[in-house]
Amino acid sequence: MNSNYIPSDIKCFWCNGHMRERGATAMGAGVNHITYFCDDCGGIAHFAVDTERNSKIKSFEIKYNRSKDE
């Protein structure tokens, strides 16, 4: 697997706002994953790859938690 630069922030594809790396991030052997949260609209982007077996990820599960009214 090639080494790639992983940015700490990206442009949100929902609102073009600013997304920052937040939450659990794993880099090393096994499934590598990173999640970005948008500071503007609250959207998320999650990226993952299996580096240990060098195989495609066939399925995944995510639980979404809404923020409480402030």
Secondary structure by P-SEA (a helix, b strand, c coil): cbbbbbbccccccccccbbbbbccccccccccbbbbbbcccbbbbbbbbbcccccccccbbbbbbbbccc
